[in-house]
């Protein structure tokens, strides 16, 4: 058997190379097959290279030992495998890992990996991936939204976050012994995934593909604030778990917390969620997850819990309560533990499966709602918002 060389590290192509070579990272299987056809190669070359990229983390074509020398040389001249550049990384004491990536144009995005509490080497590791630079939705409790929206991420920039996170466990492991350590992916980072639809779906397809990362469809979750038309598209295009960032049990309050609700109110949102669960496709999604951030004195009262029970009574779902993570100038406070548990008890007694998310990564600003980092405020939204807060405090 041919001995497979150890890959100690990966490197990024320089700017000139990026303008003249095709980046294979993030290409769909169909696009990659066409790429090889254009080179005069057989379709199976696409799946061979996919395995090298995603299962073994190899970026050097000369280390892809089942490719001919001629093809290796051809690829080295025409293609590259280039993940987004790691600008900064930080690992928390509790095992949480955070990366700041610099993407094309100099923009920055953040990605967080959260391990299971047991800290087992091969235990659950959940990666929270960003889909956009900033976010256009401006939810009032989320620091990312206060940075405004710059642009969508490409498929290579999205799947590249998973590639780098997985490689962080593989750098000193021989290629022949490598395996994917990231077990779960949630599209819950910066941005609204359904507003960057095609690159997000392409990336999730690579996560699920047996020649890609090979993740279970129940271990890949897309979280949306409620882009209703795209929820129907998603049900037809790919089979992944769905989470809904709800955060309020009535339209009046949700209009304030999640402004997209004014365009797609709760009736339309819940109808789309039911359609996703009861999709005519025989895959049949079993449930959706309802994400609900707990804001002290705002959406955490018993009456809100009872309204939530009524709203969700016919929707197969589980509910995840998220303690609010304060950020500078935030107009909200975290609900008390007693209040969160009282809220949870009402939901549990009504027959719902309700969990309370454990906050992780606070020491590296990696907790839910804190993904904002050093994103350039090119829209001036953050500055304008901070000026408004300062003015209100003075009045």
Buried (B, 14 or more C-beta within 10 A) or exposed (E): EEEBBBBEEBEBBEEEEBEEBBBBBBBBBEBBBBBBEEEEBEEEBBBBBBBBBBBBBBBBBEBBEEBEEEBBEBBEEBBBBBBBBBBEBBBBEBBBBBBBBBBBEEBBBBBBBBBEEEEEEEEBBBBBBBBBBBBBBBBBBBBBBBBBBBBBBBBBBBBBBBBBBBBBBBEEBEBEEBEBBBBBBBBBBBBBBBBBBEBBBBBBBBBBBEBBBBBEBEBBBBBBBBBBEBBBEBBEBBBBBBBBBBBBBBBEBBBBBBBBBEEBBBEBBBBBBBBBBEBEEEEEBEBBBBBBBBBBEBBBBEEBBBBBBEBBEEBEBBBBBBBBBBBEBBEBEBBBEEBBEBBBEBBBEBEBEBBBBEBBBEEBBBBBBBBBBEBBBBBEBBEEBBEEBEEEEEE
